[in-house]
Amino acid sequence: MAAPLIQLTGICRDYPSGEGVLQVLRDIDLEIAQGEFVAITGASGSGKSTLMNILGCLDRPTTGSYRLDGREVAQLDPNALASLRREFFGFIFQRYHLLSEMTALGNVEVPAIYRGLSAEARRSKARGLLDRLGMGQRLDHRPGQLSGGQQQRVSIARALVNDARVILADEPTGALDSRSGEEVLAILDELNAEGRTVIIVTHDPKVAARARRVIEIADGRIVADRGNRPATAALAAPAPARAAAPILGRLAEALRMALLAMRAHKLRSFLTMLGIIIGIASVVSVVALGEGSRQRVLSNISGLGTNTLQIYPGRDFGDMRSGRVTTLVMADAEALARQAWAASVSPTVSSSQTLRHGATELSAQISGVGEQYFDVAGITLTQGRAFDAGDVAAMSQNVVIDENTRNSLFGEGGDALGQVFMAGKVPLRVIGVASVRQQGPGGSRNLTVYAPYTTVQARYLGTTSVSGLTLRVHDAVDMALAEQSVTELLTRRHGAKDFFTINNDEIRQTITATTQTLTLLISAIAVISLLVGGIGVMNIMLVSVTERIGEIGLRMAVGARRADIRSQFLIEAVLVCIIGGVAGILAALGFGLVFDRLSSDFSLVYSAMSMVLALASSCGIGLVFGYLPAVSASRLDPVAALSRD
């Protein structure tokens, strides 16, 4: 005699109840053979649904032995139980438990996805089952577009798609009208006639009468077990074709379900993304703002002259004796110019004078410089020419004025070339107009006249000493080494260190470091907003798990592993963050366009690397903050999840 397919021995099921225990099943002994049609009946609360849940491996008994096809179920881990539900059982629920965002065809395919059938194989099989059940014209309809009877037919097709050997039906006609109920019972008769084991849980005697064996439960015990007709011959269940890479198939399904869930809950998805969008947009914009600031600062510093050293008499700024130091002379400039690392050198002297032209009278600074000064200081001429070595040697009265001086003396945009004006008691002729220097205290407002330093020495100062030297170093030379060489050379020439140097490269580095520090500070604030967004993702995903407990229970009932549930919610969290990250980058670029329109002299400089890192960080946030909701979903008890739908 063949061993029974299902064998229960001494099964008890207890539930905590306050400070005590509620015993729902008591010492259940039951054997069911392959091919039987069994009805389990009893009043509400008798324990029949609990028994069905234990039979279908949705629940575990507290004590006792449950052997399924010779295997002890109590010894199986959650993944092995999921395998049994996936490959051995087909569930038909009273409330259908169809996924609302999927079509009839998609709902039927779900168990086959977790079993590993290829997309083509599972679609073909699902379509064939729905055609057989009279649903061929409703393949693309969602549950909300189907009647109760049609939804139950979809549920039956889903139970059959993996060639289940045992069909478990919990009140399959309870939510149907009499005509639809008869149709469902007729389908169950056909399935049993094919050799499948059918177990129905019902409180309706008329439904129970359709079975070949009726088991009655009262107060958790079997009180009657009577047979009507012999069982059908056992079915040799076909082994379905498996996909070559079932894991990839399940991940693809998880991705598809994530997209469907996001589309079905657009507002929730947007609110989930909002924190990520703000955080990513802030990070990318701040980095672009910091880089734009750095480049602008460097551009402004270049107005002082790139790679330049400035040499002044005295020990430092504010040295009261600097005015008496007369050892800094043109010969020092000539000595420096002969060095291999020197690109160009210019002496500087200065005198404040009153300028007069017609009725206009104003104060300005007369800067006495050499012919190389404009190259040294990086000053460009917008009109005319600069004076040359001949002008310097001849103590020429040809001068270059800046645009501020031109506008003040000759009117806004006036023609200054060739014009003669008085500077103190000396007439000067304009041969060029220079751009305004942007650096220094009040740099953009100062009125400056550039004259040959020999002219200023002879006509205004009456001395051959200079007030400073400006040295431009070759780009390939280290500025610190150049500064050290200058100090050694001039100390030897003067016999003492009666001068000090200003390294413009140090100024650039200091300002750049300050800019980077501020960028990091603001970036840290932006990263905090990104973390807050990640916490928001986690909270809303936890709410999503709560809202979708029924879906999780259904997926577990049809064979989803814990890893399948975990990957689905984790992929959804990552997908939300990736889309939010892309939207945040686009928002940052849009902010840059608006900023460029509002600001004519400053722009944000975006970095492709910062965008890649921002997108990578959004993925990381999805993984980190999506993990807890995903694990929470995967650890749900399937029977508890189904009962809360």
Secondary structure by P-SEA (a helix, b strand, c coil): cccccbbbcbbbbbbbccccccccccccccccccccbbbbbbccccaaaaaaaaaaccccccbbbbbccccccccccaaaaaaaaaccbbbbbccccccccccaaaaaaaaaaaacccaaaaaaaaaaaaaaaccccccccccccccaaaaaaaaaaaaccccccbbbbccccccccaaaaaaaaaaaaaaaaabbbbbbbcccaaaaaaccbbbbbccccccbbbbccccccccccccccccccaaaaaaaaaaaaaaaaaaacaaaaaaaaaaaaaaaaaaaaaaaaaaaaaaaaaaaaaccccbbbbbbcccccccccccccccccaaaaaaaaacccccbbbbbbbbbbbbbcccbbbbbbbbbbccccccccccccccbbbbcaaaaaaccccccccaaaaaaacccccccccbbbbcccbbbbbcccccccccccccccbbbbbccaaaaaccccccccccbbbbbccccccaaaaaaaaaaaaaaaacccccccccaaaaaaaaaaaaaaaaaaaaaaaaaaaaaaaaaaaaaaaaaaaaaaaaaaaaaaacccaaaaaaaaaaaaaaaaaaaaaaaaaaaaaaaaaaaaacccbbbbbbaaaaaaaaaaaaaaaaaaaaaaaaaaaaccaaaaaaac
